[in-house]
Amino acid sequence: MRREELSLVLGVVKKSLKPYLGRFPSNTRLPAQGRPRQEILAEIEAMKAEEQRVWHDGYVSGAVYHGDDAFVGFLSEVYALNAELNPLHPDVWPRATRFEAEVIAMTATMLGGDRSPTREQDGGVTGLITSGGTESILTAMRCARDQARAERAITEPELLMPTSAHAAFSKAAQYYGMTAVRVPVDAQGRADVAAMRAAITPRTAAIVGSAPSFPWGVIDPIEELSALAHEHGIWFHTDACLGGFLLPWAERLGEAVPPFDFRLPGVTSMSCDTHKYGYAAKGTSVVLFRNAHLRHYSYFTMTDWPGGLYNSPTMAGSRPGALSAEAWAAMLDMGEEGYLAATRRIVDTCRAIRGGIAAIPELRLLGDSLLVAAFTSDTFGPYALQDLLSARGWNLTGLQLPAGLHLGVTLRTAQPGVAERFLSDLGAAVAELRANPARGSLMAPIYGLGQRIDTEVSLADVLTGYLDVQYES
């Protein structure tokens, strides 16, 4: 790809990401006088109305996991009551500490904390509230690095993970000076235990497994991986950001869910997003540790600062306590009965969609999942199929290695008629490609940059340009 082509691609990106340019005032400096509040609210409401049509009717993969109007309204009321909360000052807002401690405790119990085989010896599972899955993963990996340094004398740590592990683990490795060791997965998309065993070195600070992984929604063999880590005295992290609030309830409903939580003695830490299938507002997540000693590696304390004694449990200092309040309220509102009912709807919808995909000869499912429908085609380009589905209003995630598409099933997808509408549109798009199998796609050459060397720009240049566009005004 030449730089001129990159400019064209980014022009398409800008059109998609900046639909309000020229339609509303562009604020590049403070107004001389403040604008009327009703005018500001009307502008926000106009943009919201346009965007809500995309996700509210179930056309988006993941992104909004509950979205019911009454539920969103309830959480908005909770936020309004707690808008000023800052957990950095627990003496001013002690209710913030209650919200966070109880969210952590409820999440830990859901994920086997009350059945931890080491509970009597080490005091039991503890945790922290973070801003989302990425911060939960970053926090756990920093703790793993520092524990390896302090207790195992590892100064050049390695982070061992399957290639399907979330990109946040590679980000953690970059941030914290760890070497990311990425091991290919097996034919089912699961972590290869034998290959992971072979990749362990004296510098391995942590091993990672997913429950489930994002691309194909498959659960890694956590029991075997955590036992492997336990055998070598290595920190093991279960990434349950996506499935942590769904898999325990699916297991209760009789679905085949392999063990993945603190019931396994080799699991050291877990990440679990309250703002996904926990149905809290974006963005909160929980990172859990097998005991308080391990959580202490996240703490920062300073005793000789002129500003006074300082401590904070996570990367942030000030934090939006209102979001923690929303997570607390969402969990109490749902209760076990609510989570069980929601999980039943999602699993049944995912099964129906996957069955419909499997019935189309030109398509092939990727992985086996209770909550993700990932698929590809050996007949025509999956990205061409993505383009046709996008033209019909669907917003799916494009996968690579192999090329494919990903639909994360949520309560929005589980609304009456959405699965049928998706399969109908999918069938029509496949029929269109059946008649024109050589149809191209904008995405195909972009992904191809990852394999080509005779180009002026790289795929990284495209991604960097994409981020730059987001900050243009």
Stockholm file with secondary structure:
# STOCKHOLM 1.0

chainA/1-473         MRREELSLVLGVVKKSLKPYLGRFPSNTRLPAQGRPRQEILAEIEAMKAEEQRVWHDGYVSGAVYHGDDAFVGFLSEVYALNAELNPLHPDVWPRATRFEAEVIAMTATMLGGDRSPTREQDGGVTGLITSGGTESILTAMRCARDQARAERAITEPELLMPTSAHAAFSKAAQYYGMTAVRVPVDAQGRADVAAMRAAITPRTAAIVGSAPSFPWGVIDPIEELSALAHEHGIWFHTDACLGGFLLPWAERLGEAVPPFDFRLPGVTSMSCDTHKYGYAAKGTSVVLFRNAHLRHYSYFTMTDWPGGLYNSPTMAGSRPGALSAEAWAAMLDMGEEGYLAATRRIVDTCRAIRGGIAAIPELRLLGDSLLVAAFTSDTFGPYALQDLLSARGWNLTGLQLPAGLHLGVTLRTAQPGVAERFLSDLGAAVAELRANPARGSLMAPIYGLGQRIDTEVSLADVLTGYLDVQYES
#=GR chainA/1-473 SS CCHHHHHHHHHHHHHHHCTTBTTBCCCSSCCSSCCCHHHHHHHHHHHHHHHHHHHHTTCBSSSCSCCCHHHHHHHHHHHHHTTTCCTTCTTTCHHHHHHHHHHHHHHHHHTTGGGCTTHHHHCCCEEEEESSHHHHHHHHHHHHHHHHHHHHCCSSCEEEEETTSCHHHHHHHHHTTCEEEEECBCTTSSBCHHHHHHHCCTTEEEEEEESSCTTTCCCCCHHHHHHHHHHHTCEEEEECTTTTTTHHHHHHTTCCCCCCSTTSTTCCEEEECTTTTTCCCSSCEEEEESSHHHHGGGCEEESSCTTCCEEESSSCSSCCHHHHHHHHHHHHHHHHHHHHHHHHHHHHHHHHHHHHHHTSTTEEECSCCSSEEEEEESSSCHHHHHHHHHHTTCBCEEETTTTEEEEECCTTTTSTTHHHHHHHHHHHHHHHHHHCTTCCCSHHHHHHTTTCCSCSSCHHHHHHHHHHHHTCC
#=GC SS_cons         CCHHHHHHHHHHHHHHHCTTBTTBCCCSSCCSSCCCHHHHHHHHHHHHHHHHHHHHTTCBSSSCSCCCHHHHHHHHHHHHHTTTCCTTCTTTCHHHHHHHHHHHHHHHHHTTGGGCTTHHHHCCCEEEEESSHHHHHHHHHHHHHHHHHHHHCCSSCEEEEETTSCHHHHHHHHHTTCEEEEECBCTTSSBCHHHHHHHCCTTEEEEEEESSCTTTCCCCCHHHHHHHHHHHTCEEEEECTTTTTTHHHHHHTTCCCCCCSTTSTTCCEEEECTTTTTCCCSSCEEEEESSHHHHGGGCEEESSCTTCCEEESSSCSSCCHHHHHHHHHHHHHHHHHHHHHHHHHHHHHHHHHHHHHHTSTTEEECSCCSSEEEEEESSSCHHHHHHHHHHTTCBCEEETTTTEEEEECCTTTTSTTHHHHHHHHHHHHHHHHHHCTTCCCSHHHHHHTTTCCSCSSCHHHHHHHHHHHHTCC
//
